[in-house]
Structures are given as structure tokens and as C-alpha cells.
């Protein structure tokens, strides 16, 4: 059975991984789950594949033979803003994690902590969640906690977000899907993406991770 998105179309995945055994293992699991999978072993191959059209999901390593996955994430986010992007890498250092999230990755898995069901992880990503390895999540929490506290008094809200938009931002920060946010707030599922576009425009950001970071910096939400 083919795994399908909300439009009923098959979910297409571009898997960028230069280690052949790892690539085969992931591709096999995803194809068996019904996804349409294209693979690339280098940055150049990935760019050529993207020239043929946008995948629904990009799964990419960071260390590639001819470049860095950060470049690919940045280019993909700019050209295809609706593509979900998840890193699958052995690199778990601060610079790699923050760089990937800043340029547009919405998930980050370490190769030594693969989920038992990569297909389910991809499904969660498409549903609006942000799958992150436990050690990476702890690192992000520690980084947030060690950052300077927002000033006392009312939140800055320089972007002039409405109370509803702030509620939706909180849901995004907690990793809820659009459907879950709509259910919690008593909204129609179809109206949530419109609110999120307004949030992005007001905060001058392009991804969920950037929106959450900016909201925390302004003191609009607390993680």
C-alpha cells in the first residue's frame, strides 16, 4: 500500500546518503512502507534530482563527498518551502545541529540512534512533528535554558502577534501537528496553515524552528 499525504498523493522522498549499506537499509524500509524514494550519494546528485521537482520529504546526511548537507538544506528550503527536511547524520555537535535547524531542517536524527521504524518517523514529520534524537533534544533544551532570560514585565511582542497566533506558536514549539493544534484551540484544521503564514510574515522567518526561536527570544512563549 502506498503511503499518501493529505492530498491523496504518494509521499515522495529524496534520500541523500553516501554510505551504501545505510542508504540501502533506509530505502528498503521506506519502500516497503509505500513511499516513493529517490536516492543520491553526493551533493551534485541531489541537486540534479531536485532539478526534476520537489520531493515531499528530504532526508539528508551532512557529510557528503563533494560538499556539506547544510548547503543542500538551505537551497531546498529556499526553492521548495513546503518540503519537510530531516537530517540523518553522525554529526551531533553544536555547530552542526544549530546550523541545520537555522537553515531549515525540522528534524534531526543521529545515526547511532535510528528509530526502529523510520517510516513512522517520516509520517510524523509530514504530520507536522519535529522528530529529534533524545540527546539532541536535551542539548537544545540546555542551550535554551542557558540563554539570557527575557526582560521582566510584559512580553515584547514587537511582531504584534495576536493571542491566537501566540497560542498556535506554543503548539508548534511543543511539536503538535496542525490537526492537534486545531483540536486544542477549537479551530478548523484548514485555518491553521493560514495563521502560521501570518506568524512567519510577522516574525520575518521561514521555518517552524526559526519561528519558535524568535518567539522565545521575544519572550512570547516559554519552552
C-alpha positions in Angstrom: 0.0 0.0 0.0 1.3 3.4 -0.9 1.7 5.9 1.9 -0.1 9.1 1.0 -0.3 12.6 2.2 -3.4 14.7 2.9 -3.9 15.3 -0.8 -4.1 11.6 -1.5 -0.8 11.7 -3.5 2.0 9.3 -2.7 4.7 10.8 -0.4 7.9 11.3 -2.3 11.3 11.2 -0.5 14.7 12.2 -1.6 17.3 10.2 0.5 20.8 11.7 0.3 23.3 9.3 1.9 26.8 8.3 0.6 27.2 5.2 2.8 25.7 2.5 0.6 24.7 0.0 3.3 22.9 2.8 5.3 21.2 4.0 2.1 20.0 0.6 1.2 18.7 -0.1 4.6 16.7 3.1 4.8 15.5 2.9 1.2 14.3 -0.7 1.7 12.3 0.2 4.9 10.7 3.3 3.3 9.8 1.5 0.0 8.2 -1.4 2.0 6.1 1.2 3.8 4.8 2.5 0.5 6.9 5.7 0.0 8.3 6.7 -3.4 12.1 7.0 -2.8 14.8 8.6 -4.9 18.4 8.4 -3.7 21.5 10.4 -4.2 25.0 9.8 -2.9 26.5 13.2 -3.4 25.5 16.9 -3.2 25.7 17.1 -7.0 23.4 14.1 -7.5 21.0 15.6 -5.0 20.9 18.9 -6.9 20.3 17.1 -10.2 17.4 15.1 -8.6 15.9 18.3 -7.2 16.0 19.9 -10.6 13.4 17.3 -11.7 10.9 18.5 -9.0 10.3 18.9 -5.3 10.1 15.9 -3.0 7.6 16.0 -0.1 10.5 15.0 2.2 14.3 15.4 2.1 16.3 13.1 4.3 19.9 14.0 4.1 23.3 13.3 5.7 25.5 16.3 6.4 28.9 15.0 5.4 28.8 14.3 1.7 31.8 13.5 -0.6 31.5 16.8 -2.6 30.1 19.2 -0.1 28.0 19.7 3.1 24.4 18.9 3.6 23.8 22.3 5.1 24.1 23.7 1.6 21.5 21.3 0.4 19.1 22.1 3.2 19.5 25.9 2.6 18.9 25.5 -1.2 15.9 23.2 -0.7 14.2 25.4 1.9 14.6 28.4 -0.4 13.4 26.7 -3.6 10.8 24.4 -2.0 9.4 25.9 1.2 6.8 23.1 1.6 9.4 20.2 1.6 9.9 18.7 5.0 13.6 18.3 5.8 15.2 15.9 8.3 18.9 15.4 9.0 20.2 11.8 9.4 23.9 12.2 10.5 26.7 11.0 12.7 27.4 14.7 13.5 25.8 15.8 16.8 28.0 18.8 17.6 26.6 22.2 18.5 27.6 23.9 15.2 26.1 21.1 13.0 22.8 20.9 14.9 22.2 24.7 15.2 23.3 25.3 11.6 20.9 22.6 10.2 17.9 23.9 12.2 18.7 27.5 11.4 18.7 27.0 7.6 15.6 24.9 7.6 15.7 21.4 9.0 12.7 20.4 11.0 14.0 17.1 12.3 17.4 15.8 13.4 18.3 12.1 14.0 21.7 10.7 14.9 22.8 7.6 13.0 23.6 5.8 16.3 20.0 6.4 17.4 17.9 5.4 14.4 14.2 4.8 15.3 13.1 1.2 14.9 10.5 2.4 12.3 11.9 5.1 10.0 8.7 5.0 8.0 6.7 6.1 11.1 9.2 8.8 11.8 8.7 10.2 8.3 5.0 10.1 8.7 5.3 12.1 11.9 7.5 14.6 10.1 4.9 15.1 7.4 2.1 15.4 10.0 3.9 18.5 11.5 6.0 17.0 14.2 9.8 17.5 14.5 11.5 14.1 15.2 14.7 14.7 17.1 17.1 12.3 18.8 16.8 12.4 22.6 20.4 13.6 23.0 19.8 16.4 20.5 16.6 17.4 22.2 18.4 17.6 25.6 21.1 19.7 24.1 18.6 22.2 22.6 16.8 22.4 25.9 20.1 23.1 27.8 21.0 25.7 25.2 17.6 27.4 25.6 17.8 27.3 29.4 21.3 28.8 29.4 20.4 31.7 27.1 19.6 35.0 28.6 16.2 35.3 30.2 13.7 37.7 28.6 13.4 41.0 30.5 10.9 41.2 33.3 7.4 42.6 32.6 5.2 42.0 29.6 6.4 40.1 26.6 7.9 42.3 23.9 5.7 41.1 21.0 7.3 43.5 18.6 5.8 41.5 15.8 2.3 42.3 17.1 1.1 38.7 17.1 -2.5 38.1 18.2 -3.3 36.0 21.2 -4.5 33.2 18.8 -1.2 33.3 16.9 0.8 33.1 20.1 -1.3 30.0 21.1 -0.5 28.4 17.8 3.2 29.2 18.2 3.1 27.5 21.5 1.6 24.4 19.9 4.3 24.5 17.2 7.0 24.7 19.9 5.6 21.6 21.6 5.7 19.6 18.4 2.0 19.3 17.9 0.7 18.6 14.4 -1.6 21.1 12.6 -4.6 18.8 13.4 -3.7 18.6 17.1 -3.3 22.4 17.3 -6.7 22.9 15.6 -8.3 20.4 18.1 -6.8 22.1 21.2 -7.8 25.6 20.1 -11.2 24.7 18.6 -10.2 25.8 15.1 -10.8 24.3 11.7 -7.8 22.2 10.5 -7.8 24.2 7.3 -7.3 27.6 9.1 -4.1 26.7 10.9 -1.7 27.0 7.9 -3.1 30.4 7.2 -2.4 31.5 10.8 1.1 30.1 10.5 1.8 32.0 7.3 0.8 35.2 9.1 3.1 34.3 12.0 6.0 33.7 9.6 5.4 37.0 7.9 5.2 39.0 11.1 8.3 37.3 12.6 10.1 37.5 9.3 11.0 33.8 9.4 10.6 30.9 7.0 10.6 27.7 9.2 8.9 26.4 12.3 12.3 26.3 14.2 13.0 29.9 13.3 9.6 31.0 14.4 9.9 29.2 17.8 13.4 30.6 18.3 12.3 34.2 17.6 9.2 33.8 19.8 11.4 32.6 22.7 13.8 35.5 22.2 10.9 37.9 22.3 9.5 36.3 25.5 6.3 35.4 23.7 6.5 31.7 24.7 8.5 29.6 27.1 9.6 26.1 26.3 
